[in-house]
Amino acid sequence: MSNPEGSESSHFDVVVVGGGPAGYASALYGAAAGLNIAMIEKGKLGGTCLNVGCIPAKELLETAAVFRTVQHASMFGVQTGTDSPGIDFSVTQTRKQGVIDTLVSGLAGLLKHRKVTVFDGIGQVTSTGATKSVRISGGASEATTITGDNLIIAAGSVPRTIPGFDVDGTTIVTSDELLSIQQLPARAAVIGGGAIGIEFASMMADLGTQVTVLEAMPKIIPGVDPDAARVVERSLKKRGVDIRTGVMVSGHETIDGGAKRVSFGEDQSVDVDMVVLSIGRRPFPDLLGLDAVGVPVDERGFIPVDEACRTSVPGVWAVGDIIATAQLAHIGFAEGMVAIRGVLGEDPQPVDYLNVPWCIYCHPEVAFAGHTEESAKEAGFDVVTSTHKFTGNGRAMIVGETEGLVKVIAEKQADGRAGRMLGVHMVGPWVTEQLGQGYMAINWEATIDEIAAFIQPHPTMSELFGETVMALTGRALHG
Ligand code: FAD
């Protein structure tokens, strides 16, 4: 990482603390606008997302997809010599790390190209007056203090843990450790049935682990439209995943051979070789020293901000997982850009959190944006909905993955016809790659009639979206 030559103290237009998606997006976007930027990262460039989050998780899920494909190859007449393929997880891990390393070095190259000065060390904020100061120490960069006219805090989050479940990296793990294990456990309990927990359950189940999901809420993947969530639940159960909802985990004990007996609900337990804690992430302001400089941090650890990501201290912004908005990499990107536009005095449009895209990469995949049927009604809309299943979609049949559906929610007009599109919910093959047009339609405030006029290429999975929208005009083709 670079350090300004021979200088013990340097001044920048913007100092960014944290080199994850929110921090590096701020840095790259600011540098593209001509600002002189410093970015401080204590760990690896790319933060959680590139190193222990989105990228490794999706890479391992892709391994599961390849495994499923090989398992079902004979269905296509492709002879692989075995109906029960094996897995060498160390090769999987090497490939995963290769993808990460390429992305991290690509990011380093981009930052260098944009002339962002990157410091390797812990950033501690020491002054938030007209000039902001950050002390850097404990990393590869020489200990120093830098100053800036503006400060963007993007210190991210870390996995939450459960008291009594001490993470040892082998039998009790969080996502940080799970994503680097060299061998899959025979039996695993995933505590937490949210997006990340369900991705892990799906991946491990497909690769041969006997998985039990323990979720305190009445449903897995809360927040997902119930019709879509049901498809995922059914699929996981069909693939042998034991899903227990509405249960609290109460503790664990070590049993024969170092395995764990996890207790939950009313006197129930499950014996497993690995416990995966997947109960969410907490913000990480721990090393920033914000108390001493008057930047508020709430009781949960989040930095309070307004809709333009400004803290209560002039010239100090906070973005990404450190603020109480959806903990997603692309939200961090968007917030980083909002903050930079604020620095530039451009009066940025705030992120419209209701209508951001969400994707879950379990099998089958989930993708959605905008209102669910329930939330639209709660918001006072009179709604009409249309739901179509992938079972009749030609491309889905060709691929051999017909599980899933598309559901569109639209505002009901006074004449009873469907008006503006309010939400789109997809579950099924490659839906994370199909959300784009629904997302765009919602944010463009397009009407059902307008969207129905667009032509979907044939044969594609996205025809199902077109069909679902057309049905709301009263004139479907196939539905
Ligand atoms: P982080 O990525 O956590 O980065 C913060 C950085 O700041 C870290 O590198 C940290 O070392 C550094 N830092 C902290 N304090 C200091 C300090 N004082 N000085 C210097 N450096 C500091 N999101 C999606 O959108 N799609 C997905 O598919 C997805 N999958 C996920 C899967 C998993 C298993 C996990 C765990 C997360 C996933 N996420 C996903 C969430 C996504 O990774 C986070 O929302 C995103 O990384 C947050 O970005 P951030 O920059 O705010 O924080």
Residues whose N, C-alpha, C, O or C-beta is under 5 A from the ligand:
A	BS01	FAD	V17 G18 G19 G20 P21 A22 G23 I40 E41 K42 G43 K44 G46 G47 T48 C49 V52 G53 C54 A57 G121 I122 G123 A154 A155 G156 S157 S175 I196 F284 L287 L288 V319 G320 D321 I322 Q327 L328 A329 H330 G332 C359
